[in-house]
Structures are given as C-alpha cells and as structure tokens.
Amino acid sequence: MLLGDLTGRYATGSYSRLGSDGRTVVARQDREGVASHGHRITAAIACHVARARGTVDELIRLLLHPDHEGGRHARHIALRSGQARALDYVRRVWASASAVVAGTRVLDSRHDAYEVLAALRDRIETTPWRGERGRTALRVLRAHLNFAETAGGPLHHASERQTAEEAGISRTTLRVVYETVLKPGGGWLRRLRVGHGRKGSSWYLDHGSAGGRRGGASLSRFWTTQYPPTWHLRSGPPLRRPQRPTSTPPSSPA
C-alpha cells in the first residue's frame, strides 16, 4: 500500500458519486476525485498499521516519507495547508481506523466466514418483519445471503436483476424495498459500490442497525483491508474550490 494504489482498487467510486435520485452515477470534479482517492489509500494504510499494532507516530512517518507514493495525499495537505493541518488530518484518520480495527473479527478461513453468515442468517430470520413490505425485505436479504455464501463471505457482488430474480420479485419492487426498508448504506445491508453496465454492485452484509457497529465484532478483516470504512473516515480537510469557477459545481452528495 505504501507504493500507492497500483491496481486501481481504491479508484473505483472515487471519481463518481450517486446523483440526487440515488440511482444514477455522476462524475465528480477532478480535484474532488483525486482527494477522495487519496483519502481511501490513507485510510487503508491506517487500517493496516492499526492491525499490525503500530502507532500513530509510525503511521505519520510512513505517510510523510517522500519515497512512499501511498502518502501523497497527506504530503499534499502538508504542502497546501501546512504541517500542522496534515498531522491533525492523519491523527483523525488514525483514531477512526484504530476504533474500527479494534472491533474487527478476523476471518482466517472460509469456514469462519460461513460461521459468521450462519449467525447472520439466524439473526435475520428471527427478526420481526412486519407487513408485506417487511416480508419482501426478508426475501431480499435471503437473496443477498445466498450470494454471500457463494462468494465465501459478507462481501459479495450482485446486480439489480440478479437480486430481483433470486428474491422472486420485480425490479421495481426491489427498488422500493431498498429505498424504504433496507436503505443500503446502514443497517443490514451496505452498498459499497454502485454497479453500472454489466457490472453488479458491491454489497456487504452486516448485523443490522441494532447491533452492527455497536456490537463491535461484525466486520471482517477483508472489509477493513480491502475496502476501508469510509463512513467513519470522512475526516479530511474541506476541499478548496477554484476562485472563479467556469460553471456551477455539482451539489455535494447527501
């Protein structure tokens, strides 16, 4: 990771965002995309250091070392806004990464992953799902559980069409359930990346809003290393917009 994002793993989703309708993908401004990409790399490195029981001082030395491409984002903040601002940014990222890794359950094998999914299925099945819409949401979660078991862990990929077919419902009904009951982005189901074209979305099954992050053991090692938890790590400095924009900048994502 210190060599940078050599495979482009963290670039996906950095240069685009969901539109106001929650379904279409729109491009971010170049500078905003670069900052988001750099922040993801920084967060991933922080998670690695925290897992290795490193310290914040070690993280700072790694990021600010001129030969480490992975620290470009932190060094750019130092150059643009000063060393103190960069150090404050790194410390905030470190605090968030440390908290997340402290509540991480390491999945050493596929068997461990299946145990996690079995416990999750049991919890989903025993949760009260009221009304027709609730019962439909249960069918959708069962579909995602099936995809996760095939993938070998909570992280899995599924398109809207695949999920609707697996759940035995229409795509219109699926969208309604996502928007009104499951609300991907929190609780049982998290949409990490929005699919487009022939590529399905990336999803992560969690233990629900009642016991997910507060329970402290629901996240997998794969989650914190490959996809840093950016909802905890959005602590970077605000981006500076050009003084004389040539057009009205797009609104910030909700």
Disulfide bonds with the S-S distance in Angstrom:
none
